[in-house]
Amino acid sequence: MNTDPDFLWNALTRRDSSFDGKFFFGVVTTGVYCKPSCTCRQPLRKNVRFFLNTAAAEQAGLRPCKRCRPNETSSGQAIEKVADFIRAHSGDPLPLAELASRAHLSPFHFQRSFKAALGVTPRQFVESCRVETLKGQLRADSSVTDAIYDAGFGSSSRVYEKVDTHLGMTPAQYRAGGKQITISHASVDSALGRLMIGATDRGICFIQFAESDQELLDLLAAEYPAAALQPMPKESRPQFHAWMTALHQYLAGESRNLNLPLHLRATAFQMKVWRYLQSIPYGTVQSYKEVAAALGRPKGARAVARACATNRVAILIPCHRVIRGTGDLAGYKWGLDRKRALLDQERSHRSAKGADTRGTKKPLLEV
């Protein structure tokens, strides 16, 4: 692009939007920088300075214009380009400084902007892309060792420490279709009907309601078709009993916080939604649109609804606290009667003396 100041000045005076993102102009008398198409009052030529990116403008001590928001448009486009670069080069070393440089941002600003745009840190996104590559390699019957290194992981120990939180199992188990995973289960009566908990040795992966134990077992088998399912073993009964007690106390209104370990497989966006749902205060509701806006995707209400529908652990991920903007309860995979009962129970106890109305935080495994 032509960087001659006179050429850039002419584009500015025309408010030419085709140059948005290609350069920015700053006004030294106001301390603000803008896009070429900004509708602000045209400054004097002698007070204008030109910059090829927002980082250079901010390094010069200028702040983004509140009218044209040059940093948001530029950063958003830059983040998308960096995300595409990561997808294409996830097997290579990708230090934060290099990624930030590609976005023309400082490492701090880049990391903050990246998480705001995509819901995960750059490091988490890189690992997520590497995991997808690893999955593809394993499905193609590559050896586990070759798949690990081809995906960009520097050592097998790192994969076994971190990657099983993405796969829900170790790489070898994933390649075997989950046949080496054992899920223990137990069912009890609850205030909302028959309830089953399913768990691996790392945490709860399944909480559902149904009319019978067989229906619950069928649901568990459908969610994890390749896993080995077994009734709760004797040695695990104390742990299951503690979990069941916590759920009973919650459903009876005797407890407002559930801090139980979870072991879940999810996409980055699903995990982002589920984490947010856990922060919605006890006894309150938000609309799908409000949740989407809070996650930085104001047009993503349907995507939020889909993430709620894929929730495998009732109550611990409180998707019952999300309703339509009209006030209607909308859907709930365990039935609207249960959703209404949960909300009524929470509201009735929310105003009780000493009630903790903050959102609960459960230890979700990282994506």
Backbone hydrogen bonds, N-H to C=O, Kabsch-Sander energy under -0.5 kcal/mol:
donor,donor_aa,acceptor,acceptor_aa,energy
8,L,4,D,-2.3
9,W,5,P,-2.6
10,N,6,D,-2.1
11,A,7,F,-1.7
12,L,8,L,-2.2
13,T,9,W,-2.7
14,R,10,N,-1.4
15,R,12,L,-1.4
16,D,11,A,-2.2
17,S,15,R,-0.8
19,F,16,D,-1.6
20,D,17,S,-1.7
21,G,23,F,-0.6
22,K,19,F,-2.2
23,F,19,F,-1.3
24,F,51,F,-3.2
25,F,34,C,-1.9
26,G,49,R,-3.3
27,V,32,V,-2.8
28,V,26,G,-0.6
28,V,47,N,-2.5
30,T,27,V,-0.9
31,G,27,V,-2.2
32,V,27,V,-1.0
33,Y,63,R,-2.3
34,C,25,F,-3.0
38,C,35,K,-1.7
47,N,44,L,-1.6
48,V,45,R,-1.5
49,R,26,G,-2.4
51,F,24,F,-3.0
55,A,104,H,-0.8
57,A,53,N,-1.4
58,E,54,T,-2.6
59,Q,55,A,-2.3
60,A,56,A,-1.1
61,G,58,E,-1.6
62,L,57,A,-1.9
63,R,31,G,-2.4
65,C,33,Y,-2.0
69,R,65,C,-1.3
72,E,69,R,-0.5
73,T,69,R,-1.5
74,S,70,P,-1.9
75,S,71,N,-2.5
76,G,72,E,-2.5
77,Q,73,T,-2.2
78,A,74,S,-2.5
79,I,75,S,-3.0
80,E,76,G,-2.0
81,K,77,Q,-2.0
82,V,78,A,-2.3
83,A,79,I,-2.8
84,D,80,E,-2.2
85,F,81,K,-2.0
86,I,82,V,-2.7
87,R,83,A,-2.2
88,A,84,D,-1.8
89,H,85,F,-1.5
92,D,89,H,-2.1
99,L,95,P,-1.9
100,A,96,L,-2.8
101,S,97,A,-2.0
102,R,98,E,-1.7
103,A,99,L,-1.1
104,H,101,S,-1.1
105,L,100,A,-2.5
110,F,106,S,-3.3
111,Q,107,P,-2.5
112,R,108,F,-2.1
113,S,109,H,-2.7
114,F,110,F,-3.0
115,K,111,Q,-2.0
116,A,112,R,-1.9
117,A,113,S,-1.9
118,L,114,F,-2.7
119,G,115,K,-2.2
125,F,121,T,-2.4
126,V,122,P,-2.5
127,E,123,R,-2.3
128,S,124,Q,-2.3
129,C,125,F,-2.4
130,R,126,V,-2.4
131,V,127,E,-2.4
132,E,128,S,-2.0
133,T,129,C,-2.0
134,L,130,R,-2.7
135,K,131,V,-2.9
136,G,132,E,-2.2
137,Q,133,T,-2.4
138,L,134,L,-2.6
139,R,135,K,-2.7
140,A,136,G,-1.4
141,D,138,L,-1.6
142,S,137,Q,-2.4
147,A,143,S,-2.7
148,I,144,V,-2.2
149,Y,145,T,-2.0
150,D,146,D,-2.7
151,A,147,A,-1.6
152,G,149,Y,-1.1
153,F,148,I,-1.8
159,V,155,S,-1.2
160,Y,156,S,-2.2
161,E,157,S,-1.5
162,K,158,R,-2.3
163,V,159,V,-2.0
164,D,159,V,-0.9
165,T,162,K,-1.5
166,H,163,V,-1.8
167,L,163,V,-2.2
168,G,164,D,-1.8
174,Y,170,T,-2.6
175,R,171,P,-2.6
176,A,172,A,-1.5
177,G,174,Y,-2.0
178,G,173,Q,-3.0
179,K,176,A,-0.7
181,I,178,G,-1.7
183,I,228,A,-2.9
184,S,182,T,-0.5
184,S,199,A,-2.5
185,H,230,Q,-1.8
186,A,197,I,-1.7
188,V,195,L,-2.4
190,S,193,G,-0.9
193,G,190,S,-1.7
194,R,210,A,-0.8
195,L,188,V,-2.9
196,M,208,Q,-2.2
197,I,186,A,-2.4
198,G,206,F,-2.9
199,A,184,S,-2.3
200,T,203,G,-2.2
203,G,200,T,-0.5
204,I,261,P,-2.5
205,C,198,G,-2.4
206,F,198,G,-1.5
207,I,312,R,-2.5
208,Q,196,M,-1.6
210,A,194,R,-1.8
216,L,212,S,-1.9
217,L,213,D,-2.6
218,D,214,Q,-2.4
219,L,215,E,-2.0
220,L,216,L,-2.3
221,A,217,L,-2.5
222,A,218,D,-2.0
223,E,219,L,-1.9
224,Y,220,L,-2.1
227,A,224,Y,-1.0
228,A,181,I,-3.4
229,L,227,A,-0.6
230,Q,183,I,-2.3
232,M,185,H,-2.0
236,S,233,P,-1.2
237,R,233,P,-0.6
237,R,234,K,-1.2
240,F,236,S,-2.4
241,H,237,R,-2.9
242,A,238,P,-2.0
243,W,239,Q,-2.2
244,M,240,F,-2.9
245,T,241,H,-2.6
246,A,242,A,-2.1
247,L,243,W,-2.2
248,H,244,M,-2.7
249,Q,245,T,-2.5
250,Y,246,A,-1.9
251,L,247,L,-2.7
252,A,248,H,-1.6
253,G,250,Y,-1.6
254,E,249,Q,-2.5
255,S,249,Q,-1.2
259,N,257,N,-0.6
260,L,258,L,-0.7
262,L,363,P,-1.0
263,H,204,I,-2.8
271,M,267,T,-2.5
272,K,268,A,-2.0
273,V,269,F,-2.5
274,W,270,Q,-2.9
275,R,271,M,-2.6
276,Y,272,K,-1.8
277,L,273,V,-2.6
278,Q,274,W,-1.7
279,S,275,R,-0.6
279,S,276,Y,-1.6
280,I,276,Y,-0.6
280,I,277,L,-1.1
282,Y,358,R,-0.6
284,T,281,P,-1.8
286,Q,321,R,-2.3
288,Y,323,I,-1.4
291,V,287,S,-2.3
292,A,288,Y,-2.4
293,A,289,K,-2.5
294,A,290,E,-2.3
295,L,291,V,-1.4
296,G,293,A,-1.6
297,R,292,A,-2.9
300,G,297,R,-2.7
304,V,300,G,-2.2
305,A,301,A,-2.3
306,R,302,R,-2.2
307,A,303,A,-2.1
308,C,304,V,-2.2
309,A,305,A,-2.0
310,T,306,R,-1.2
311,N,308,C,-1.3
314,A,207,I,-2.4
314,A,312,R,-0.6
316,L,314,A,-2.4
317,I,313,V,-1.7
319,C,317,I,-2.5
321,R,318,P,-1.8
322,V,319,C,-1.4
323,I,286,Q,-2.3
324,R,328,D,-2.4
327,G,324,R,-1.6
335,G,332,Y,-2.7
339,K,335,G,-1.9
340,R,336,L,-2.9
341,A,337,D,-2.2
342,L,338,R,-2.6
343,L,339,K,-2.3
344,D,340,R,-2.7
345,Q,341,A,-2.5
346,E,342,L,-2.4
347,R,343,L,-2.7
348,S,344,D,-2.3
349,H,345,Q,-1.2
350,R,346,E,-1.3
351,S,347,R,-0.7
352,A,349,H,-1.2
355,A,352,A,-2.2
357,T,355,A,-0.8
359,G,279,S,-0.6
362,K,360,T,-0.5
364,L,362,K,-2.0
